[in-house]
Amino acid sequence: MAYISIKDVSYEYPGGFLAVDSVNLELEKGENVAIVGQNGAGKTTMVKMLNALLYPTKGYVMIGDMNTKDHTTAQVSRVVGYVFQNPDDQIFHSSVRGEVEYGLIKMKLPAEQIKKQVAFALEITGMDIYAEENPFNLPLSMRKFITIAAIVAIDCPVMVFDEPTAGQDMIGNKRLAIILEELYKRGKTVITISHDMEFVVNNFSRVIVMANKKIIKSGAPEEIFWDFQALEKAMLKQPYVSRLCKNLDINENIILLDQAVDILAKTIKC
């Protein structure tokens, strides 16, 4: 049985707007997956049902043996940590350290354990040098890392990142990649929504495509980004390396720069 199971799930907002329509998805423990699709595809609504920020109108969400419908948001959030797209929806403390340690204090963990987990979260996110700073003195891109640190510190088995690359530069994206790699090594199940296709192909082994409130495809990046029918339906573009190879009539499933360089080098030698 899959660790996370979304079974026949739909969600209708008050007023009758259907945001997710009969979605089915299974994820294994320790998977590191990206969810892609245009705005309005249903991505954020779907992942909010993973930690009971929303409850399905129809169907159910299982995390291990826990049906989210049978638990409060506070209970589910101990298992599934959620990083909002807008960090200002999540930050309320007057210092970075206070923000990151708040959840652990509420969980009444031992002081030494809190200290250790906060130190790790601050270091891996690069927020250790800003630990005593007021979060709102820092730019938006850094405030995103504060909210990521707060979830990493809690050490949930499942973590959901909603558009962490938005507003980030190359340095920020490299930092995110380091965080994802470390969480993967620690056996965490990480689900990331992103519009950055270059970031997706470089950091995820599985990609889930959503369009029109449904999941239309799931697979390896090499498969997803050369499926032109799925990309068109989801209104997505190939990564720039794939587009270059396509324009050069290199019809192999190239998604990474190193792959393109190897193919071009072989072509030139021929």
C-alpha positions as CSV (number, residue, x, y, z in Angstrom):
1,M,0.0,0.0,0.0
2,A,1.3,3.5,-0.9
3,Y,2.4,5.8,1.9
4,I,0.2,8.7,0.5
5,S,-3.0,7.8,-1.3
6,I,-5.4,10.4,-2.8
7,K,-8.4,8.4,-3.9
8,D,-11.2,9.8,-6.1
9,V,-10.7,13.3,-4.5
10,S,-12.6,16.4,-5.5
11,Y,-12.8,19.7,-3.8
12,E,-15.5,22.4,-4.2
13,Y,-15.1,25.8,-2.6
14,P,-18.0,27.5,-0.9
15,G,-20.0,29.1,-3.7
16,G,-19.7,26.0,-5.9
17,F,-16.3,26.4,-7.6
18,L,-14.9,23.0,-8.3
19,A,-11.1,23.2,-8.0
20,V,-10.1,19.6,-8.0
21,D,-12.0,16.9,-9.9
22,S,-11.8,13.2,-9.1
23,V,-8.0,13.0,-8.6
24,N,-6.2,9.8,-7.9
25,L,-2.5,9.7,-6.8
26,E,-0.2,7.4,-4.9
27,L,3.2,8.3,-3.5
28,E,5.7,6.1,-1.8
29,K,7.6,7.0,1.4
30,G,10.8,8.9,0.5
31,E,9.7,10.1,-3.0
32,N,10.7,13.6,-4.1
33,V,8.1,14.8,-6.6
34,A,7.3,17.9,-8.5
35,I,3.8,19.1,-9.4
36,V,3.5,21.3,-12.5
37,G,0.7,23.0,-14.4
38,Q,-0.7,26.4,-15.1
39,N,-2.4,28.6,-12.6
40,G,-5.9,27.3,-11.9
41,A,-5.0,23.7,-12.6
42,G,-5.8,22.6,-9.0
43,K,-2.2,22.1,-7.7
44,T,-2.4,24.2,-4.5
45,T,-5.9,23.0,-3.6
46,M,-4.8,19.4,-4.0
47,V,-1.7,19.7,-1.8
48,K,-3.6,21.6,0.9
49,M,-5.7,18.5,1.3
50,L,-2.6,16.6,2.2
51,N,-2.2,18.3,5.6
52,A,-5.9,19.1,6.2
53,L,-5.8,22.8,5.4
54,L,-8.7,21.6,3.3
55,Y,-10.8,18.5,3.5
56,P,-12.0,16.7,0.4
57,T,-15.5,17.3,-0.7
58,K,-15.5,13.8,-2.2
59,G,-13.1,10.9,-1.7
60,Y,-10.3,10.6,0.9
61,V,-6.6,11.3,1.6
62,M,-4.6,8.7,3.4
63,I,-1.2,9.5,5.0
64,G,0.1,6.1,6.1
65,D,-2.9,4.7,8.0
66,M,-4.3,8.1,8.8
67,N,-7.4,9.4,7.0
68,T,-7.1,13.2,7.1
69,K,-10.9,13.5,7.4
70,D,-10.7,11.9,10.9
71,H,-8.1,14.3,12.2
72,T,-7.7,18.0,12.9
73,T,-5.4,20.2,10.9
74,A,-3.1,20.5,13.9
75,Q,-2.8,16.7,14.2
76,V,-2.1,16.2,10.5
77,S,0.4,19.0,10.4
78,R,2.7,17.0,12.7
79,V,3.0,14.6,9.8
80,V,2.7,16.8,6.8
81,G,4.5,20.2,6.9
82,Y,3.3,22.8,4.5
83,V,5.2,25.8,3.2
84,F,2.9,28.5,1.8
85,Q,3.5,30.1,-1.5
86,N,3.4,33.5,0.2
87,P,5.7,33.4,3.3
88,D,3.8,36.4,4.8
89,D,0.8,34.1,5.3
90,Q,2.9,32.1,7.6
91,I,5.3,34.4,9.4
92,F,4.1,36.1,12.7
93,H,7.1,36.1,15.0
94,S,9.5,39.0,15.6
95,S,12.7,37.1,15.0
96,V,13.9,34.5,12.6
97,R,14.9,32.1,15.4
98,G,11.6,32.7,17.2
99,E,9.7,31.8,14.0
100,V,11.7,28.6,13.5
101,E,11.5,27.3,17.0
102,Y,7.9,28.2,17.6
103,G,6.4,25.0,16.4
104,L,8.8,22.9,18.4
105,I,8.0,24.8,21.6
106,K,4.3,24.2,21.0
107,M,5.1,20.5,20.6
108,K,6.8,20.7,24.1
109,L,9.9,19.0,22.9
110,P,13.0,18.9,25.2
111,A,15.0,22.1,25.1
112,E,18.2,20.4,23.8
113,Q,16.2,18.7,21.0
114,I,14.7,22.1,20.0
115,K,18.1,23.7,19.9
116,K,19.5,20.9,17.7
117,Q,16.7,20.9,15.2
118,V,16.5,24.7,15.0
119,A,20.3,24.9,14.4
120,F,20.1,22.4,11.6
121,A,17.1,24.1,9.9
122,L,18.7,27.5,10.1
123,E,22.1,26.3,8.8
124,I,20.7,24.3,5.8
125,T,18.5,27.2,4.7
126,G,21.2,29.8,5.2
127,M,19.2,31.7,7.8
128,D,21.6,31.1,10.7
129,I,23.3,34.4,10.1
130,Y,19.9,36.2,10.3
131,A,18.7,34.3,13.3
132,E,18.1,37.3,15.5
133,E,16.8,39.5,12.7
134,N,13.1,40.5,12.3
135,P,11.8,38.5,9.3
136,F,10.1,41.5,7.8
137,N,13.5,43.3,7.6
138,L,14.5,40.6,5.0
139,P,13.5,40.4,1.4
140,L,10.7,38.1,0.2
141,S,13.1,35.5,-1.2
142,M,14.8,35.2,2.3
143,R,11.4,35.1,4.1
144,K,10.6,32.0,2.0
145,F,13.7,30.3,3.5
146,I,12.5,31.3,7.0
147,T,9.2,29.4,6.4
148,I,11.1,26.5,4.9
149,A,13.3,26.4,8.0
150,A,10.3,26.4,10.3
151,I,9.0,23.2,8.6
152,V,12.4,21.5,8.3
153,A,12.9,22.1,12.0
154,I,9.7,20.3,12.9
155,D,11.1,17.3,11.0
156,C,7.8,16.1,9.5
157,P,8.0,12.9,7.5
158,V,6.2,14.7,4.6
159,M,6.9,18.2,3.5
160,V,5.0,20.3,0.9
161,F,6.7,23.3,-0.7
162,D,4.3,25.6,-2.7
163,E,6.3,27.5,-5.4
164,P,9.6,27.9,-3.4
165,T,11.5,29.0,-6.5
166,A,9.2,32.0,-7.2
167,G,11.3,35.2,-6.7
168,Q,14.5,33.3,-6.2
169,D,17.7,33.9,-8.1
170,M,20.3,31.3,-9.1
171,I,21.8,31.3,-5.6
172,G,18.4,30.8,-4.0
173,N,17.6,27.9,-6.4
174,K,21.0,26.3,-5.6
175,R,20.1,26.6,-1.9
176,L,16.8,25.0,-2.5
177,A,18.4,22.1,-4.4
178,I,20.8,21.5,-1.4
179,I,17.8,21.4,0.9
180,L,15.9,18.9,-1.3
181,E,18.9,16.7,-1.6
182,E,19.4,16.6,2.2
183,L,15.7,15.9,2.9
184,Y,15.9,13.1,0.4
185,K,18.9,11.6,2.1
186,R,16.9,11.7,5.4
187,G,14.1,9.7,3.9
188,K,11.5,12.6,3.8
189,T,8.7,12.6,1.3
190,V,8.8,16.0,-0.4
191,I,6.2,17.4,-2.8
192,T,7.0,20.6,-4.6
193,I,4.9,22.8,-6.8
194,S,6.9,24.8,-9.3
195,H,6.6,26.8,-12.5
196,D,10.4,26.6,-13.0
197,M,10.9,23.7,-15.5
198,E,14.7,24.0,-15.3
199,F,14.5,23.5,-11.6
200,V,12.1,20.6,-11.9
201,V,14.3,18.6,-14.4
202,N,17.4,19.1,-12.3
203,N,15.9,18.1,-8.9
204,F,13.1,15.6,-9.2
205,S,12.8,12.0,-10.4
206,R,9.0,12.1,-10.8
207,V,6.8,14.9,-12.2
208,I,3.1,15.1,-11.9
209,V,1.2,17.2,-14.5
210,M,-2.1,18.8,-13.7
211,A,-4.5,20.5,-16.1
212,N,-8.2,21.4,-15.8
213,K,-8.4,20.3,-12.2
214,K,-7.1,16.8,-12.9
215,I,-3.9,14.9,-13.0
216,I,-3.2,14.2,-16.7
217,K,0.2,12.5,-16.5
218,S,2.8,11.3,-14.0
219,G,6.3,10.0,-14.8
220,A,10.0,10.7,-15.1
221,P,11.1,14.1,-16.4
222,E,12.5,12.6,-19.6
223,E,9.0,11.2,-20.3
224,I,7.0,14.2,-19.2
225,F,8.9,16.9,-21.1
226,W,8.9,15.1,-24.4
227,D,5.2,14.4,-24.3
228,F,4.0,17.3,-26.4
229,Q,0.3,16.4,-26.1
230,A,0.5,16.5,-22.3
231,L,2.6,19.7,-22.4
232,E,0.1,21.4,-24.7
233,K,-2.9,20.3,-22.6
234,A,-1.2,21.7,-19.4
235,M,0.1,24.8,-21.3
236,L,3.7,24.1,-20.4
237,K,6.9,24.6,-22.2
238,Q,9.9,22.2,-22.4
239,P,13.0,23.2,-20.5
240,Y,15.2,25.4,-22.6
241,V,17.7,22.6,-23.2
242,S,15.0,20.3,-24.6
243,R,13.7,23.1,-26.8
244,L,17.1,23.7,-28.2
245,C,17.6,20.0,-29.0
246,K,14.1,19.9,-30.6
247,N,15.0,22.8,-32.8
248,L,18.2,21.1,-33.8
249,D,16.2,18.0,-34.7
250,I,17.8,16.0,-31.9
251,N,14.8,13.8,-31.1
252,E,16.2,12.1,-28.0
253,N,14.6,12.8,-24.7
254,I,17.2,15.4,-23.6
255,I,16.4,17.4,-20.5
256,L,19.8,18.3,-19.0
257,L,22.6,20.5,-20.3
258,D,25.2,17.7,-19.8
259,Q,23.1,15.4,-22.0
260,A,22.9,18.0,-24.7
261,V,26.6,18.7,-24.7
262,D,27.4,14.9,-25.0
263,I,25.0,14.6,-28.0
264,L,26.3,17.7,-29.7
265,A,29.9,16.6,-29.2
266,K,29.2,13.2,-30.8
267,T,27.4,14.9,-33.7
268,I,30.3,17.2,-34.3
269,K,32.8,14.3,-34.3
270,C,30.7,12.5,-36.9
